[in-house]
Amino acid sequence: MTLAPPKRAFDWEAAGQELGKRLAQYNALVVIGSDPVATGRVAIGLARTQAMTRRVAVGDLFAESQPIQELVQSDDPHGLVDSFLYGVSLSRIAYQVPGAGQLYVMPSGTEPPNYEDILPNPRWHRLAAGFREVKALLVLAVPASAPHVDDLVSATDGAILVGDAVPSGLSVSRVIGSVREPRRGAAVDNAAPATTLEAKQRSKWRTASIAGIALTIVLAATAAWLAYRPLAKGGRPSLGNKPDTTRGLTKVITASADSAVRDSTADAATALTIPRVSNPEDSAGASAFAVQLLAANTQAGAILKLQQDGKDLPAATFASVLVQGVRWFKVVSGAYPSRSGADSLLQALKKRNKLNIGDEGVARLPFAFFIDSVPESAVPGTLATYADRGQPVYALRQPNGKVWLLIGAFESPEQSSLYAASLRASNITPVLVYRKGRPF
């Protein structure tokens, strides 16, 4: 008697890899299924494909998905749950996968997810926006039965369905694709996923999905076009030698919405690369103290403040930061090695009514982004050019006679991450430095 050959198991990861080839335009996706193993393998598969060309982070919202968990090479039990509930840094729970390009994984954590609290959390919108801004990809594996899956999907670019389960309340327009095991009797092709739903839904879902994808692309393009690009209008002058930028950035994924940092760096993307300080040897002599003049909720408001008063303010600039998840544009003036210098400026500005009551105060802001090093004679014309473009560049005199052109002022490298992403979007390599020198 001839025995039938054993049935070959469906390769979910290979199916995910095949699907991943068509996901280059997305930055945040939710992979939904009832089986934590199959769902995790699809998530890992599509992430592996995309990680060959950009940074990808896979988050496990099961408790736990074995294919994701087995890639974590650490004894630290913390994960996404701990980040959302207890403020553990996302950069701490993101583990790079060796030999997988730029792939990171984030486990569930020390306890099962409370979906009622976690999935509707507005931090997902900010986290997705951070990945979008740096052109990375966030992949979240979640059970189809979890409540508020639709809320999570609405914070991202869409959903990938694994298997036959379809969450109730999920709009078909939010479904980008699906991966299903072939029916019994059908040939199994491990190289290609099944990416359709039931035949009777095919036409309806295709039409709605195309519309949803088109809308997503339009919104993403609009967001990118409107993204804060502080040096986007025209090229910057080439006026001198630049510091070595090859050591300016790390490869660490951190959170746009990292609740572990409770100061103004909180919720800054997430998913943003933290710049490395290029001149750590200058930390002791940094001109770290400044006066905060205004906290504007729009970039236009910050630009207006500088246009009105900038000529009368030493080393005036602004920078976008996140405060409790809300983007603000903080206008500051001055760069002094001691607090007393900033205090003197604060009192002088009060007498001249140059402050917004309630926003003013001395702040320690030791970091800025280096733009150029120029001779003194070139400073007035160069600053005027930047000012005409609404770009908050300022000048600090150096002991060697040169003048540094800088932009922004930040409490920490983490806080500068949001602005660094804007510089990258303008095709400018961010060079973070300790501010030094005296106002021009």
TAKA-V288356 format. One record per residue. N is the residue number from 1. RES is the residue in one small letter. PSI is psi as a letter, one per 30 degrees, with the letter a starting at -180 (none if undefined). OMEGA is omega in degrees with one decimal (* if undefined). D_LAST is the distance of its C-alpha to the last C-alpha in Angstrom with 1 decimal. Layout:
# TAKA-V288356
n={N;N}
res={RES;RES}
psi={PSI;PSI}
omega={OMEGA;OMEGA}
d_last={D_LAST;D_LAST}
This chain:
# TAKA-V288356
n={1;2;3;4;5;6;7;8;9;10;11;12;13;14;15;16;17;18;19;20;21;22;23;24;25;26;27;28;29;30;31;32;33;34;35;36;37;38;39;40;41;42;43;44;45;46;47;48;49;50;51;52;53;54;55;56;57;58;59;60;61;62;63;64;65;66;67;68;69;70;71;72;73;74;75;76;77;78;79;80;81;82;83;84;85;86;87;88;89;90;91;92;93;94;95;96;97;98;99;100;101;102;103;104;105;106;107;108;109;110;111;112;113;114;115;116;117;118;119;120;121;122;123;124;125;126;127;128;129;130;131;132;133;134;135;136;137;138;139;140;141;142;143;144;145;146;147;148;149;150;151;152;153;154;155;156;157;158;159;160;161;162;163;164;165;166;167;168;169;170;171;172;173;174;175;176;177;178;179;180;181;182;183;184;185;186;187;188;189;190;191;192;193;194;195;196;197;198;199;200;201;202;203;204;205;206;207;208;209;210;211;212;213;214;215;216;217;218;219;220;221;222;223;224;225;226;227;228;229;230;231;232;233;234;235;236;237;238;239;240;241;242;243;244;245;246;247;248;249;250;251;252;253;254;255;256;257;258;259;260;261;262;263;264;265;266;267;268;269;270;271;272;273;274;275;276;277;278;279;280;281;282;283;284;285;286;287;288;289;290;291;292;293;294;295;296;297;298;299;300;301;302;303;304;305;306;307;308;309;310;311;312;313;314;315;316;317;318;319;320;321;322;323;324;325;326;327;328;329;330;331;332;333;334;335;336;337;338;339;340;341;342;343;344;345;346;347;348;349;350;351;352;353;354;355;356;357;358;359;360;361;362;363;364;365;366;367;368;369;370;371;372;373;374;375;376;377;378;379;380;381;382;383;384;385;386;387;388;389;390;391;392;393;394;395;396;397;398;399;400;401;402;403;404;405;406;407;408;409;410;411;412;413;414;415;416;417;418;419;420;421;422;423;424;425;426;427;428;429;430;431;432;433;434;435;436;437;438;439;440}
res={m;t;l;a;p;p;k;r;a;f;d;w;e;a;a;g;q;e;l;g;k;r;l;a;q;y;n;a;l;v;v;i;g;s;d;p;v;a;t;g;r;v;a;i;g;l;a;r;t;q;a;m;t;r;r;v;a;v;g;d;l;f;a;e;s;q;p;i;q;e;l;v;q;s;d;d;p;h;g;l;v;d;s;f;l;y;g;v;s;l;s;r;i;a;y;q;v;p;g;a;g;q;l;y;v;m;p;s;g;t;e;p;p;n;y;e;d;i;l;p;n;p;r;w;h;r;l;a;a;g;f;r;e;v;k;a;l;l;v;l;a;v;p;a;s;a;p;h;v;d;d;l;v;s;a;t;d;g;a;i;l;v;g;d;a;v;p;s;g;l;s;v;s;r;v;i;g;s;v;r;e;p;r;r;g;a;a;v;d;n;a;a;p;a;t;t;l;e;a;k;q;r;s;k;w;r;t;a;s;i;a;g;i;a;l;t;i;v;l;a;a;t;a;a;w;l;a;y;r;p;l;a;k;g;g;r;p;s;l;g;n;k;p;d;t;t;r;g;l;t;k;v;i;t;a;s;a;d;s;a;v;r;d;s;t;a;d;a;a;t;a;l;t;i;p;r;v;s;n;p;e;d;s;a;g;a;s;a;f;a;v;q;l;l;a;a;n;t;q;a;g;a;i;l;k;l;q;q;d;g;k;d;l;p;a;a;t;f;a;s;v;l;v;q;g;v;r;w;f;k;v;v;s;g;a;y;p;s;r;s;g;a;d;s;l;l;q;a;l;k;k;r;n;k;l;n;i;g;d;e;g;v;a;r;l;p;f;a;f;f;i;d;s;v;p;e;s;a;v;p;g;t;l;a;t;y;a;d;r;g;q;p;v;y;a;l;r;q;p;n;g;k;v;w;l;l;i;g;a;f;e;s;p;e;q;s;s;l;y;a;a;s;l;r;a;s;n;i;t;p;v;l;v;y;r;k;g;r;p;f}
psi={k;k;k;k;k;k;k;k;k;k;j;e;e;e;e;e;e;e;e;f;f;g;g;f;f;l;f;k;k;k;j;k;l;f;j;f;e;e;e;e;e;e;e;e;e;e;e;e;e;f;f;f;f;l;k;k;k;k;k;j;g;a;i;l;j;e;e;e;e;f;f;j;i;l;f;k;f;l;a;e;e;e;e;e;e;g;g;k;k;e;f;e;g;j;k;k;j;k;g;h;b;h;k;l;k;j;l;e;a;f;l;k;k;j;e;e;e;e;e;g;k;f;f;e;e;e;e;e;e;e;e;e;e;g;h;a;k;k;k;k;k;k;k;f;f;k;k;g;e;e;e;e;e;f;f;a;f;a;k;k;k;k;a;f;k;j;k;k;f;k;k;f;f;f;j;e;l;l;k;k;k;k;l;k;f;k;k;k;j;f;f;k;l;k;g;l;a;k;e;f;f;e;e;e;e;e;e;e;e;e;e;e;e;e;e;e;e;e;e;e;e;e;e;e;e;f;l;j;i;f;h;f;j;l;l;l;k;j;g;l;k;l;l;j;f;f;g;f;k;l;g;k;k;l;k;f;h;j;f;f;j;f;a;f;f;k;g;h;f;k;g;k;k;k;k;k;k;f;i;f;f;g;e;e;g;k;i;f;k;l;k;k;e;k;j;k;g;l;e;e;e;e;e;e;e;e;e;e;f;e;f;g;k;k;h;k;l;l;k;k;l;k;j;h;f;k;k;l;j;k;k;l;k;l;j;k;f;l;e;e;e;e;e;e;e;e;e;e;e;e;f;g;h;g;l;j;k;f;f;l;l;k;k;j;i;f;l;l;k;k;e;l;k;l;l;e;f;f;e;e;e;e;e;e;e;e;e;f;g;g;k;i;k;l;k;k;k;l;f;g;f;l;k;k;k;l;k;l;k;l;e;l;e;e;f;f;e;e;e;e;e;e;e;e;f;g;h;k;j;k;j;k;l;k;k;l;a;l;k;none}
omega={-179.7;179.4;177.1;178.5;179.7;179.1;-179.7;-179.0;178.9;-177.9;-177.5;-178.2;177.1;177.0;176.6;178.6;179.0;178.4;-178.7;179.3;-175.6;-173.8;-175.1;-175.9;-176.8;-178.6;178.1;-175.5;175.5;177.6;-169.4;176.6;179.2;-179.2;-177.0;179.7;-179.7;-178.8;178.7;-179.2;176.5;179.2;179.0;-178.9;-178.4;177.9;178.8;179.8;-177.5;-177.4;176.3;-175.8;179.7;179.4;-179.3;175.5;178.3;179.2;-178.5;176.2;164.0;176.2;6.8;173.4;-173.4;-178.5;177.4;-176.9;-175.9;176.4;180.0;-178.7;-179.5;175.7;179.3;-175.9;-174.0;-178.6;-175.1;179.5;-179.4;177.7;-176.8;-175.5;-170.3;174.9;176.2;-176.6;175.9;177.2;178.6;-175.1;178.1;-175.9;178.8;-179.1;-178.4;175.5;-178.0;180.0;-177.3;-177.1;175.6;175.1;179.2;-177.9;-179.0;179.8;-172.5;178.4;-179.3;179.2;169.6;-171.3;179.6;-178.3;-170.1;-171.4;177.8;-173.9;-179.1;178.0;179.8;177.7;-178.2;179.1;178.4;179.0;177.9;176.6;179.9;-175.7;-179.9;175.8;174.4;-178.1;173.8;178.5;-178.6;177.3;-172.6;178.2;178.5;-177.3;-176.5;175.9;177.7;173.6;-179.6;177.0;178.4;-179.7;-178.6;178.3;-175.3;179.3;178.7;-173.0;169.6;179.6;179.3;-177.6;-174.0;-175.4;176.1;-177.7;175.7;179.5;-180.0;179.5;179.9;179.6;-179.6;-179.4;-179.2;-179.4;179.4;176.5;-178.2;174.9;179.0;178.9;178.8;-179.4;178.0;179.4;179.6;176.8;-176.1;-176.7;-175.7;179.7;168.1;-171.9;176.2;174.7;179.8;-175.7;-177.1;179.0;-167.5;-176.1;-178.4;-176.6;-179.2;-179.6;-178.4;-178.6;178.8;178.9;180.0;179.5;179.6;179.3;179.5;-178.9;179.3;-179.2;179.9;179.2;178.9;179.8;179.7;-178.6;-179.0;-177.1;-177.2;-175.3;-168.8;-179.8;-172.1;-172.6;177.1;-179.4;177.9;-179.8;174.4;-168.4;179.7;-179.9;179.5;171.8;178.6;-178.6;-178.3;178.9;-172.4;-173.1;172.2;179.3;-174.7;173.4;175.3;-169.3;166.8;-176.6;-173.6;-174.8;177.9;-178.6;-169.7;176.3;-174.6;173.2;-177.9;177.8;179.5;163.1;145.5;-177.2;180.0;176.7;179.1;179.0;174.6;-179.2;-173.8;-178.5;-176.9;-179.6;-178.6;-174.6;-176.1;-177.9;-176.0;172.6;-164.4;-170.2;-178.1;177.7;173.2;-177.1;-170.3;169.1;-176.9;179.4;174.4;176.0;179.5;178.7;178.4;178.6;-180.0;179.1;179.6;177.8;-178.7;-170.4;-171.3;-178.0;-178.8;-175.3;177.7;174.9;-178.2;-179.8;170.4;179.0;177.1;177.8;177.0;177.9;-177.7;175.9;-178.5;179.9;175.9;177.2;-175.2;178.3;-178.0;178.0;175.1;175.6;-172.7;179.7;179.9;179.2;-177.8;177.6;178.0;177.3;178.8;177.4;179.2;-179.9;178.9;179.9;176.2;-179.6;-177.9;178.1;-179.8;-174.6;170.1;-176.4;-178.8;179.9;-168.7;177.4;176.9;-179.2;175.9;-174.4;-172.0;-171.6;175.2;175.9;-179.9;178.0;-176.6;170.9;-169.8;172.1;-176.7;-176.9;-177.0;-171.5;-175.2;-178.6;-179.5;178.6;178.9;178.7;178.2;-178.9;178.5;179.0;-178.0;-176.7;-169.2;178.5;178.2;-171.4;173.8;178.7;178.8;-179.5;-178.0;178.2;176.4;177.6;176.0;170.0;-175.7;176.1;178.8;175.6;-168.4;177.7;-172.7;173.7;178.9;-179.4;-178.5;-173.1;-178.8;-179.3;177.6;178.4;177.5;177.4;178.5;178.7;176.5;179.8;177.7;177.7;-179.7;176.9;-176.9;-178.3;163.2;176.3;176.6;-176.4;-179.6;-175.7;-179.8;*}
d_last={93.6;90.3;87.4;84.5;81.2;78.8;76.3;72.9;70.2;67.5;64.2;61.7;58.7;59.7;60.0;56.5;55.2;57.0;55.6;52.1;52.1;51.9;49.1;46.0;44.7;44.8;42.2;44.2;48.0;50.7;53.7;56.7;60.1;62.8;63.2;60.3;61.2;61.5;58.4;56.4;57.6;56.7;53.2;52.8;54.3;52.1;49.0;50.0;50.2;46.8;45.2;45.8;43.0;40.6;40.1;42.9;43.7;47.2;47.8;51.3;52.3;55.9;57.1;57.0;57.2;58.6;57.1;53.6;54.2;55.7;52.4;50.6;50.7;49.8;51.7;49.1;51.0;48.1;47.4;46.5;48.6;46.8;43.4;44.5;46.5;44.8;41.2;41.6;38.7;39.6;37.9;40.4;43.4;42.6;44.4;44.1;47.5;48.1;49.1;48.4;45.2;42.4;44.9;44.3;46.8;46.6;49.8;51.3;50.7;52.8;54.7;56.0;53.7;54.4;54.1;54.4;51.0;49.2;50.0;49.0;45.7;42.7;40.7;42.5;40.9;37.4;38.5;39.9;36.8;34.8;37.3;37.2;33.5;33.5;36.9;38.8;42.2;43.5;47.3;49.1;52.8;54.6;58.3;59.8;61.5;58.3;57.7;54.7;54.3;53.8;50.7;49.2;50.0;48.5;45.1;45.4;46.3;50.0;52.9;55.0;58.6;60.5;64.3;66.2;64.5;62.6;60.8;62.1;59.5;57.6;57.2;58.5;55.6;53.4;55.5;54.1;56.9;59.5;61.1;64.8;67.5;70.3;73.4;76.4;78.2;75.3;74.0;70.9;68.1;65.5;63.2;62.7;62.3;64.2;61.6;63.8;65.2;68.8;70.4;71.2;67.4;66.2;65.9;64.5;61.9;60.9;60.3;58.3;56.3;55.4;54.2;52.3;50.6;49.7;48.2;46.2;44.9;43.9;42.1;40.4;39.3;38.1;36.2;34.6;33.7;32.2;30.4;26.7;25.1;21.4;21.1;24.6;24.4;24.3;23.1;19.6;18.5;19.6;16.9;17.4;19.3;19.4;20.4;24.1;24.8;28.5;28.1;25.7;28.4;31.5;34.8;35.3;36.4;35.1;35.8;34.2;36.2;36.2;37.5;37.2;33.5;33.7;30.1;27.9;28.5;32.2;33.8;30.9;33.8;34.9;35.8;32.2;31.0;28.7;26.0;26.0;22.9;22.1;20.6;22.8;22.5;19.0;20.3;20.8;17.3;15.6;12.9;15.6;15.6;14.4;16.2;18.4;18.7;21.5;23.9;25.1;28.2;27.2;24.4;24.9;24.4;21.0;20.0;21.4;19.4;16.0;17.6;18.7;15.8;12.7;11.4;11.8;10.4;7.2;7.2;10.6;13.1;16.9;19.5;23.3;25.3;28.9;30.2;34.0;34.4;32.5;29.3;26.5;23.0;20.8;17.7;15.2;12.0;10.0;10.1;12.0;14.8;17.2;18.7;18.7;14.9;15.3;18.5;17.1;14.7;17.8;19.9;17.7;17.6;21.4;22.0;20.3;22.2;19.4;21.1;24.0;26.7;27.8;24.8;22.3;21.7;19.7;19.8;19.4;17.7;17.1;17.4;15.7;16.7;15.2;15.2;14.2;12.8;12.0;11.7;8.8;11.4;11.8;8.6;9.5;13.0;12.6;10.7;13.4;16.1;15.3;15.1;18.5;19.9;19.0;17.0;14.3;11.8;8.1;5.5;5.3;5.7;9.5;12.2;13.8;11.4;10.7;7.9;9.3;9.9;11.5;13.9;15.6;15.9;19.3;21.7;23.6;24.4;27.3;25.3;23.1;26.4;26.7;23.4;24.3;27.5;25.8;23.8;27.1;28.8;26.4;27.5;24.1;24.5;22.4;20.6;19.9;17.6;16.7;13.1;11.7;8.9;6.4;3.8;0.0}
